[in-house]
Amino acid sequence: MAFGDFAAERGKALPMGATLTGEGVNFSLFSRNATSVTLILFESPAKDSPRCEIPLDKQRNKTGNMWHCHIRGITAGACYLYRVDGPYNPEKGLRFNPHKALIDPYAKAMSDLSEWDFSKCLGFNPGDPGGDLSYSYEDDIAEQPRSIIIDDNDFDWQGDTPLNYPLRFSVLYETHVKGLTAHPNSGVQHPGTYRGVIEKIPYFKDLGITSLEFLPIQEFNEHEFPRINPKTGERLTNYWGYSTVAFFAPKGSYAADRTPGGQVREFKEMVRELHKAGLEVILDIVFNHTAEGNEQGPTFSFRGLDNSIYYILNENKRYYQNYSGCGNTVNCNHPVVRTFILDCLRYWVMEMHVDGFRFDLGSILGRDQLGRLMENPPVLERIAEDPILSSTKIIAEAWDAGGAYQVGWFPGGRWAEWNDRYRDDIRRYWRSDPKETRHFATRISGSSDLYLRDGRKPFHSINFITSHDGFTLKDLVSYNGKHNEDNGEENRDGGDNNNSYNYDSEGPSDDPVLETVRERQLKNFFATMMVSLGTPMILGGDEFARTQGGNNNAYCQDNKISWHDWSLLEKNAGLYHFVKEMIAFRMRHPGFMRPEFYTGREGNFNAIPDISWFNEKGHIPNWDKIGYFLALRLDGSKAETLADQDDNDFFIMFNASHDIQAFTLAEAPGKKEWLRMVDTGLGSPNDILPPGGEKPLPSQHTYPVKARSIAILISKETGHSQIPVN
């Protein structure tokens, strides 16, 4: 059969999207207010490939609000788009325009987006005095990237299933698929790709993390805004990817395989190989807005399918509510959109085998169709209670750009949260801010003030010091202010409240004393995360002091500013050694991964409280007057609600002051003694000792902790007499 000799058979309303049937493909699309729908078929992604347009019959190819048909003879690799007609009345929220070819929201792969110009997709005439109230008759079919038909059964998973580690046994590593290996010194054969990630598996295994949390990999247009780096003249791009075009489709430019659908196969290959190595895959997903932007933005999918259904509109429906800060807000709690979101999440779990999701600006998923925050948002509850997602990690960024801030009370049951209170309080303590020690203690003990009241657990707190959004850890201790001049916004973008400190010299320094202080602080941050109750998350590259030159908003820097510079791994080998050993230390000791909050009381099986707090003199702290010194003793003995097995006891001392401080030690339990395990005041490799290599102390009564340092003592039966105190 020659391409184009197609007839639209009736087809079925479900499943939505393009589904191979064995005899052809079933197409199904939602639009409530459309008056007509036309399916456009292409033989291939090539711009000059043959195409045909097949109008759908209202009587035969429509069930309720679902437009559908079955086309015989179509196979995987063919491409398609839609034309959808209906009223064009922006002031009533209707923006249908059949001259603008539309991407299927359920498209599982897209053709090349590298030359996509959003200005060709405008549903209005930008030069017209009426602006977006005008109507464009310009056809954009030649410019529009195409949806590619995918065969989800054409992959050998080799028995793979999602790993789904319990959160409390996880160490997350936030990274960017491209930026991880794009640098010329990354040492991989396929830089900037899913295969490049596979090539770094030995590194991840050596580091000891359990889970990779990727910045958005759903298809987006990196060339959506025309901005220039004022320093270099180079074009800036959407590097982070928080502007989704197709929610079911992995990004094609991240694949070494550029054949139609190759990105799907390569993504699956990456997940399979990571799972073989015991590494989870968590996706950062952006349901709060889309790349169509505000009323001045392009029409390429939802806007042309049913604008008033998919987006939260203003009272004057010409305009969009902008709780995302990106021009539009997805109408997440509309029943149709709820179904779309659940279908999408299930697809990534069932067909792509991912282990979890981090929901960007998650509070938007809690807003109703008027933009009001809901007490029990249906979509959040459905995600939490969905039987397919029951073991999948669901992590919320519990705020949005519309003023919602829900850290500690994000609705929906089992949700974990990015805990920015942890980030800020830990930063301020180690910066030696006054009156921060009590907040520091609350954060390292699991943030019970946030998560205990609604029945959640310590592991629902995702503890992080840095993330993609803000300074890297190295920059946090090297800059007092942001330096975003390369972004072309005159350094106005990015946050100003960074709680950073440069230690009296802005930026890089050749002063070995200064750099020693900075490295010690990096170790303090890592050690703090690893002994805190909660789920730690590391920003990729922080383990070898990656820097962005003080840029705390590198969303547009697809270059060496953002890429991992792997030469730093050798340069900062001591730091890397400390980080990987601290991760291993945490994973060896279940006492730091307890499923319940500390009680501070004696339990039925405990001789001493599970946690005891001290000041530097060994007394119970006066929390209203405590200074920069804090110590705690952890009881590692088994208790029914605390740990899965017996663990050692620990005495941990924190000194955020500028001076050395002798801490009075609590008595070690039984016939045990305290041995030195970690001391960030010492140089590598003495800053952290291997199991069995712990050092005895000169005294079991006091321990000197250097300025800006952590010391961790472990209890063991040594069988020898302690060294007498002079």
C-alpha positions in Angstrom: 0.0 0.0 0.0 1.4 3.4 -1.0 1.7 5.9 1.8 -1.4 8.0 1.8 -3.9 5.2 0.9 -5.4 5.3 4.3 -9.0 5.1 5.5 -10.1 6.1 9.0 -11.8 3.1 10.6 -13.8 3.8 13.7 -11.2 2.9 16.3 -11.6 3.1 20.0 -11.7 5.9 22.5 -9.2 4.3 24.9 -6.3 4.1 25.4 -5.4 7.7 24.6 -2.6 8.5 22.3 -1.2 6.3 19.4 -1.3 2.6 20.1 -0.1 -0.2 17.9 -2.8 -2.9 17.4 -1.0 -5.5 15.2 -2.9 -4.3 12.1 -2.2 -0.7 12.4 -2.5 2.1 14.9 -5.4 3.4 17.1 -5.4 7.1 17.6 -7.4 8.8 20.4 -7.5 12.5 21.4 -9.5 14.5 23.9 -11.2 17.8 23.0 -14.5 18.8 24.5 -15.0 22.1 22.6 -13.5 21.2 19.2 -15.8 21.3 16.1 -13.5 19.1 14.0 -10.3 17.1 14.2 -7.9 16.1 11.4 -5.2 13.5 11.8 -2.0 14.3 9.9 0.2 11.3 9.1 3.8 11.4 7.9 5.9 8.6 6.6 8.9 9.7 8.6 10.3 12.6 10.6 12.0 14.0 7.5 10.6 17.5 6.6 10.0 16.4 3.0 8.4 13.1 3.8 5.0 12.2 2.3 2.0 13.2 4.4 -1.7 12.8 4.3 -4.5 14.5 6.2 -7.5 12.4 7.4 -10.5 14.3 8.7 -12.4 12.5 11.5 -16.1 12.0 11.2 -18.1 13.3 14.1 -20.6 10.5 14.0 -18.2 7.6 13.4 -14.9 8.8 15.0 -16.1 10.4 18.2 -17.3 9.0 21.5 -18.2 11.6 24.1 -15.3 14.1 24.0 -12.9 11.6 22.6 -11.9 11.7 18.9 -10.5 8.4 17.6 -9.8 6.3 14.6 -7.9 3.2 13.5 -5.5 3.4 10.6 -4.4 0.1 9.0 -0.9 -0.3 7.7 0.8 2.2 10.0 3.8 0.9 12.0 6.3 2.1 14.6 8.5 5.0 13.4 5.7 6.8 11.4 4.8 10.3 12.6 1.7 12.3 13.2 0.2 15.6 14.3 -3.3 17.0 14.5 -5.3 19.9 13.3 -8.1 20.9 15.7 -10.8 23.5 14.8 -13.3 25.2 17.0 -14.1 28.7 18.3 -11.3 31.3 18.4 -12.5 33.6 21.2 -9.6 34.3 23.6 -11.8 36.3 26.0 -13.8 33.2 26.6 -10.7 31.0 26.9 -11.1 29.4 23.5 -8.0 29.5 21.2 -8.6 26.9 18.5 -6.7 27.4 15.2 -6.5 24.6 12.6 -3.6 26.4 10.9 -1.4 25.4 13.9 -0.5 21.7 13.9 -0.7 20.1 17.3 1.4 17.6 19.2 -0.5 14.7 20.8 -0.2 15.2 24.6 0.3 11.4 24.8 3.1 11.4 22.3 5.9 8.9 23.4 8.6 10.4 21.3 9.2 13.5 19.2 11.2 14.3 16.1 14.2 16.7 16.2 13.4 19.9 18.1 16.8 21.6 17.5 15.6 24.0 14.9 12.1 24.6 16.3 11.1 28.3 16.3 8.3 29.0 18.7 7.4 32.2 16.8 6.1 30.1 13.9 3.5 28.5 16.3 1.7 31.7 17.4 -2.0 31.4 16.9 -2.3 35.1 16.4 -0.5 37.8 14.3 2.2 39.3 16.5 2.3 42.5 14.4 -1.5 43.0 14.6 -2.7 45.9 16.9 -5.1 43.4 18.5 -2.2 41.2 19.6 -3.4 37.8 20.7 -7.0 38.7 19.9 -6.0 38.6 16.2 -6.1 35.3 14.2 -3.2 33.7 12.3 -3.8 32.0 9.0 -0.2 31.1 8.6 0.2 27.3 8.4 3.1 26.0 10.5 3.1 22.3 9.4 6.5 22.5 7.9 8.1 23.9 11.1 6.3 21.7 13.7 8.2 18.7 15.2 6.2 15.5 14.9 5.0 12.9 17.3 6.6 9.5 16.6 4.7 6.2 17.0 6.5 3.9 19.4 6.3 0.2 20.0 6.7 -0.2 23.8 7.0 -4.0 23.4 10.1 -3.7 21.2 12.6 -3.8 24.1 14.3 -6.6 26.1 14.1 -5.6 29.7 15.9 -8.8 30.7 13.6 -9.2 33.7 14.1 -5.7 35.0 11.6 -4.1 37.4 11.8 -0.9 39.4 14.1 -1.2 42.5 11.9 1.0 44.8 14.3 1.2 47.8 12.7 2.4 51.0 13.4 6.1 51.3 15.2 5.8 54.6 17.8 3.5 53.0 18.4 5.9 50.1 21.0 8.5 49.2 19.9 10.7 46.3 22.2 12.3 43.8 20.6 15.1 41.8 22.2 15.5 38.3 21.6 16.5 34.7 21.7 13.8 32.0 23.6 16.0 29.6 25.7 18.0 32.0 27.0 14.9 33.8 29.2 13.8 30.8 29.1 16.7 28.3 32.5 18.1 29.4 35.4 17.1 27.1 37.2 15.6 30.1 34.3 13.3 31.1 36.1 10.3 29.6 33.0 8.8 28.0 32.4 7.7 24.4 28.9 9.2 24.3 29.1 12.5 26.0 25.9 14.2 27.1 23.6 11.2 26.6 21.8 8.4 28.3 24.6 6.1 27.2 27.1 8.5 28.8 25.2 8.0 32.1 25.7 4.2 31.7 29.4 4.8 31.3 29.5 6.5 34.6 28.0 3.6 36.5 31.3 2.5 38.0 31.7 6.0 39.4 28.3 6.0 41.0 29.0 2.6 42.5 32.3 3.8 44.0 30.6 6.9 45.4 28.0 4.8 47.1 24.8 6.6 46.3 21.6 4.6 45.7 19.5 6.8 43.5 19.9 9.2 40.6 17.5 12.1 40.5 17.6 13.6 37.0 16.6 17.1 36.1 13.7 17.1 33.5 14.2 14.6 30.7 10.7 15.0 29.2 10.9 16.6 25.8 11.5 20.4 25.8 12.6 23.0 23.4 16.0 24.2 24.6 16.0 27.1 22.0 12.7 28.5 23.1 14.0 32.0 24.1 16.4 34.1 22.1 18.9 35.4 24.7 22.6 36.1 24.3 25.5 35.8 26.8 26.7 39.4 27.1 30.2 38.3 27.8 30.7 35.7 25.0 28.0 36.5 22.5 26.9 32.9 22.5 23.2 32.0 22.4 21.8 30.9 25.7 19.5 28.0 26.0 16.9 26.3 28.2 19.4 24.0 29.8 17.5 22.8 32.9 14.4 21.8 30.9 11.7 23.1 33.2 9.4 23.9 30.2 7.8 20.7 29.0 6.6 20.1 25.5 5.7 16.4 25.6 5.2 14.7 29.0 5.5 11.1 27.8 8.5 11.6 25.6 12.2 11.3 26.7 14.3 14.0 25.3 15.7 13.1 21.9 18.9 15.2 22.0 20.0 13.2 25.1 20.2 10.1 23.0 23.2 9.0 21.0 20.8 7.0 18.9 19.1 9.5 16.6 16.9 7.1 14.7 13.1 7.6 15.1 12.3 6.3 18.6 15.9 5.7 19.4 15.6 8.0 22.5 13.0 5.6 24.0 15.1 2.6 23.5 18.2 4.3 24.9 16.4 5.7 27.9 15.1 2.2 28.7 18.7 0.8 28.2 20.0 3.4 30.7 17.3 2.5 33.3 17.9 -1.2 32.8 21.7 -0.9 33.3 21.4 1.4 36.3 19.1 -1.1 37.9 21.5 -3.9 37.2 24.0 -1.9 39.2 21.6 -1.3 42.0 20.9 2.4 41.1 17.4 3.9 41.1 16.1 6.4 38.6 14.0 9.3 39.8 12.6 11.9 37.4 12.1 15.6 38.0 8.7 16.2 36.4 7.0 19.5 35.6 3.2 19.3 35.8 2.7 22.8 37.0 3.1 24.6 33.7 3.9 23.9 30.0 6.1 25.6 27.4 3.1 27.3 25.8 3.5 30.2 28.2 1.0 33.0 28.6 -1.3 34.6 26.0 1.7 35.7 24.0 3.0 32.2 23.8 2.9 29.5 21.1 0.1 27.1 20.3 1.4 23.6 19.8 -0.6 21.3 22.0 -2.9 21.9 25.0 -3.8 25.5 24.0 -5.1 24.3 20.6 -6.8 21.2 22.0 -8.9 22.8 24.7 -7.3 25.8 26.4 -9.9 26.3 29.0 -9.7 22.7 30.2 -6.0 22.4 30.5 -5.0 25.7 32.0 -6.2 27.8 35.0 -7.5 31.1 33.4 -8.1 34.5 34.9 -11.6 35.9 35.4 -11.0 37.5 32.0 -10.3 34.2 30.3 -8.0 35.8 27.8 -5.3 35.7 30.5 -3.6 32.9 32.4 -3.2 32.5 36.1 0.6 32.4 36.7 1.3 30.5 39.9 4.3 28.9 38.2 6.2 32.1 37.3 6.4 30.8 33.8 3.3 32.3 32.2 0.7 29.6 32.7 -0.6 27.1 35.3 -1.8 23.7 34.5 -5.4 23.0 35.7 -4.2 19.9 37.6 -7.4 19.1 39.5 -9.7 19.2 36.5 -10.9 15.5 36.1 -9.5 15.3 32.6 -6.1 16.7 33.6 -6.0 14.5 36.6 -6.4 11.5 34.4 -3.6 12.8 32.1 -1.2 13.2 35.0 -2.0 9.7 36.4 -1.6 8.1 32.9 1.7 9.9 32.5 3.1 8.7 35.8 1.9 5.2 35.3 3.5 5.1 31.8 6.9 6.1 33.2 6.7 3.4 35.9 5.1 0.6 33.9 6.8 1.1 30.5 10.0 3.0 31.4 10.6 1.3 34.9 11.5 4.5 36.8 11.5 4.4 40.6 10.2 7.8 41.5 9.3 11.4 40.7 10.2 14.8 42.1 7.3 17.2 41.4 8.5 20.7 40.5 6.5 23.4 42.2 4.3 20.7 43.7 2.0 23.0 45.5 0.3 23.9 42.2 -1.0 20.3 42.1 -3.0 21.3 45.2 -4.8 24.2 43.5 -8.4 24.0 42.3 -9.8 25.3 39.0 -9.9 28.8 40.4 -6.3 28.7 41.7 -7.3 28.3 45.3 -5.3 25.9 47.6 -7.4 22.8 48.5 -7.4 21.0 51.8 -7.6 17.6 50.1 -6.5 18.0 46.5 -7.9 15.0 44.4 -4.8 14.7 42.2 -2.4 14.5 45.1 -4.5 12.0 46.9 -4.8 9.9 43.7 -1.1 9.9 43.2 -0.4 8.9 46.8 -3.1 6.2 46.7 -2.7 4.8 43.2 -2.1 1.1 43.4 0.5 1.1 40.5 2.5 3.9 42.2 2.3 2.5 45.7 6.0 1.7 45.9 7.1 4.6 43.7 8.9 7.5 45.4 6.9 10.7 45.3 8.8 13.9 46.3 7.2 17.3 46.4 8.8 20.7 46.0 6.2 22.0 48.5 5.8 25.5 47.3 5.0 27.5 44.1 5.5 31.0 42.6 2.0 32.1 43.7 2.9 32.3 47.4 2.0 28.8 48.5 4.5 27.3 51.0 3.6 23.9 52.3 6.8 22.4 53.7 5.7 20.2 56.6 2.0 20.1 55.6 2.0 19.0 52.0 -1.4 17.2 51.6 -1.9 13.8 50.1 -0.6 11.3 52.7 2.7 9.6 52.0 4.5 12.5 50.2 8.1 13.3 50.9 9.3 16.9 50.6 12.3 18.8 49.7 13.0 20.4 53.1 14.4 23.9 52.4 14.1 24.6 56.2 16.8 22.0 56.6 18.9 23.6 53.9 18.7 27.1 55.4 19.2 26.1 59.0 22.2 24.0 58.3 23.8 26.7 56.2 23.2 29.3 58.8 24.6 27.2 61.6 27.9 26.5 59.8 28.1 30.2 58.8 28.2 30.8 62.6 25.0 32.8 62.6 23.9 33.6 66.2 21.0 31.7 67.8 20.9 29.0 65.1 22.1 26.0 67.1 18.6 25.0 68.4 17.3 25.0 64.8 20.3 23.0 63.7 19.5 20.4 66.4 15.9 20.2 65.2 16.9 19.6 61.6 19.6 16.9 62.2 17.1 15.0 64.4 14.6 14.7 61.6 12.5 17.9 61.6 9.8 16.5 63.9 8.4 20.0 64.1 7.4 19.6 60.4 6.6 15.9 59.9 5.5 14.4 63.2 2.1 16.1 63.5 0.5 14.5 60.4 2.0 11.0 61.0 4.8 11.2 58.5 8.3 9.9 59.3 11.8 11.4 59.4 12.6 9.9 55.9 9.8 12.1 54.4 12.3 15.0 54.8 14.6 15.2 51.8 17.6 16.8 53.5 19.7 18.8 51.1 22.2 21.7 51.4 22.4 22.5 47.7 20.4 21.6 44.6 20.5 22.6 40.9 18.6 25.8 41.9 21.2 27.9 43.7 24.9 27.8 44.5 26.9 24.6 44.3 28.5 23.6 47.6 31.9 25.0 46.6 30.3 28.3 45.6 28.4 28.4 48.9 31.7 28.7 50.7 33.3 30.9 48.1 30.9 33.7 47.4 28.9 36.2 49.4 26.8 37.2 46.5 25.5 35.7 43.2 27.4 36.3 40.0 24.9 35.7 37.2 26.1 38.2 34.6 26.5 35.5 32.0 22.7 35.0 32.1 22.1 38.2 30.2 19.8 39.7 32.9 22.2 42.1 34.5 22.5 39.8 37.6 18.9 40.5 38.5 17.9 36.8 38.3 18.5 34.2 40.9 17.9 34.3 44.7 19.7 36.8 47.0 19.1 34.9 50.2 21.8 32.3 49.9 23.1 32.1 53.5 26.6 31.8 51.9 30.0 33.0 53.1 33.2 33.6 51.3 35.5 33.6 54.3 36.8 37.1 53.5 37.7 36.6 49.8 35.2 36.5 47.0 35.6 33.7 44.6 38.6 31.4 43.9 41.7 31.8 46.0 45.3 30.6 45.9 45.5 31.1 49.7 46.0 27.5 51.1 44.8 28.6 54.6 41.6 30.0 53.1 41.0 26.9 50.9 41.6 24.6 53.9 38.8 26.4 55.7 36.5 26.1 52.8 37.2 22.4 52.3 36.6 21.8 56.0 33.2 23.4 55.6 32.4 21.2 52.6 33.2 18.2 54.8 31.1 19.6 57.6 28.1 19.9 55.3 28.4 16.4 54.0 29.0 14.9 57.4 26.0 16.7 58.8 23.7 15.3 56.1 24.9 11.8 56.6 24.3 11.8 60.4 20.9 13.5 60.1 17.6 11.7 60.3 15.9 12.0 56.9 16.8 11.2 53.3 20.0 12.9 52.1 20.3 14.4 48.7 23.6 15.5 47.1 23.9 17.9 44.2 26.0 16.2 41.6 29.6 17.3 41.5 29.6 18.7 45.0 31.5 15.6 46.1 34.6 16.9 44.1 33.8 20.7 44.6 32.2 21.5 41.3 31.9 25.3 40.8 29.7 27.5 38.6 31.8 30.6 39.2 29.2 32.0 41.6 26.2 31.6 39.2 23.3 30.6 41.4 20.8 30.3 38.5 22.5 28.5 35.7 19.3 27.5 34.0 20.5 28.8 30.6 24.1 27.7 30.7 24.6 24.6 28.6 28.3 24.9 28.8 31.3 24.5 31.1 29.6 26.7 33.7 27.1 23.9 34.4 28.8 20.7 33.2 30.7 18.4 35.5 34.4 19.2 35.3 35.9 15.8 36.0 39.4 17.1 36.4 38.3 18.3 39.8 37.9 14.7 40.9 41.7 14.3 41.0 42.3 17.8 42.2 40.0 17.3 45.2 40.6 13.6 45.8 40.7 14.2 49.6 37.2 15.7 49.6 35.9 12.9 47.3 37.4 10.3 49.6 35.7 11.9 52.6 32.3 12.1 50.9 32.2 8.5 49.7 33.4 7.2 53.1 30.7 9.3 54.9 28.1 7.8 52.6 29.4 4.3 53.4 29.5 5.2 57.1 25.8 6.1 57.1 24.8 3.0 55.1 26.7 0.7 57.6 24.8 2.1 60.6 21.0 1.8 60.8 21.0 4.1 63.7 21.2 7.0 61.3 18.3 5.6 59.2 15.8 5.1 61.9 12.1 4.9 60.7 10.8 6.8 63.7 11.6 10.1 65.4 13.8 10.2 68.5 11.8 10.3 71.7 14.6 11.5 74.0 13.3 9.1 76.6 14.3 5.7 77.8 12.5 2.9 75.8 11.5 -0.5 77.0 14.7 -2.0 75.6 17.0 1.0 76.3 19.2 1.7 79.2 19.7 5.3 78.1 17.6 7.6 75.9 17.8 7.1 72.2 19.2 10.6 71.9 20.8 12.9 74.5 21.9 16.5 74.0 24.8 18.3 75.6 26.6 21.5 75.5 30.4 21.7 75.4 30.6 21.1 79.1 28.6 18.0 79.1 25.4 19.6 80.5 21.9 19.7 79.2 21.8 22.7 76.9 19.9 25.8 77.7 18.4 26.1 74.2 17.6 29.8 74.6 21.2 30.6 75.4 23.2 27.9 73.7 26.2 29.1 71.6 28.0 27.5 68.7 28.8 24.2 70.4 26.5 21.2 70.4 27.0 17.5 71.2 24.7 14.5 71.1 24.9 10.9 72.1 23.0 8.3 70.1 22.0 5.0 71.6 22.3 2.3 68.9 20.9 -0.6 70.8 17.9 -2.3 69.2 14.5 -0.9 70.0 11.2 -2.0 68.6 10.4 1.3 66.9 13.9 2.6 66.3 16.2 0.4 64.3 16.2 -2.9 62.5 19.3 -4.2 64.3 21.7 -3.3 67.0 24.2 -0.6 66.1 27.1 1.2 67.8 26.6 4.1 70.1 27.9 7.5 68.9 29.0 10.7 70.4 29.0 13.6 67.9 30.4 17.1 68.5 29.7 20.2 66.4 31.8 23.3 66.7 30.7 26.2 64.4 32.8 28.7 66.2 36.2 30.2 65.1 38.1 28.6 68.0 39.1 25.2 69.2 36.8 23.8 71.9 37.4 20.9 74.4 34.1 19.0 74.7 33.3 17.0 77.8 32.4 13.5 76.8 29.4 11.4 78.0 30.4 8.1 79.4 30.6 5.3 76.9 28.0 2.5 77.5 29.0 -0.7 79.4 32.6 -1.7 79.1 33.0 0.1 75.8 35.3 3.1 74.9 34.9 6.0 72.6 37.1 5.8 69.4 37.6 8.5 66.9 35.9 7.8 63.6 35.5 11.2 62.0 37.2 14.6 62.6 36.9 17.2 59.9 39.5 19.2 61.6 42.1 16.7 60.4 43.5 16.4 57.0 42.8 13.5 54.6 42.8 10.6 55.1 42.8 11.0 58.9 39.5 13.0 58.7 37.6 9.7 58.3 38.8 6.3 59.2 37.9 2.9 57.8 35.9 0.3 59.8 38.2 -1.3 62.2 40.7 1.5 61.8 39.1 3.8 64.4 41.7 5.5 66.7 41.7 5.4 70.6 41.5 8.7 72.4 44.0 10.2 74.7 41.2 10.7 77.1 37.7 9.3 77.6 36.7 12.5 79.4 37.3 15.3 76.9 37.9 15.7 73.2 39.3 18.9 71.5 37.2 19.9 68.4 38.9 22.3 66.1 37.3 25.5 64.9 34.5 24.8 62.3 34.7 21.1 62.7 32.7 17.9 63.4 34.0 15.0 65.4 32.2 11.6 65.5 33.2 9.0 68.1 32.0 5.4 68.0 31.7 3.1 71.0 33.5 -0.3 70.9 34.9 -2.8 73.2 38.7 -2.3 72.8 40.1 -4.8 75.3 42.9 -2.4 76.3 43.2 0.2 79.0 42.7 3.7 78.0 45.6 6.1 78.0 45.7 7.9 81.3 44.9 11.6 81.4 47.8 13.8 82.5 
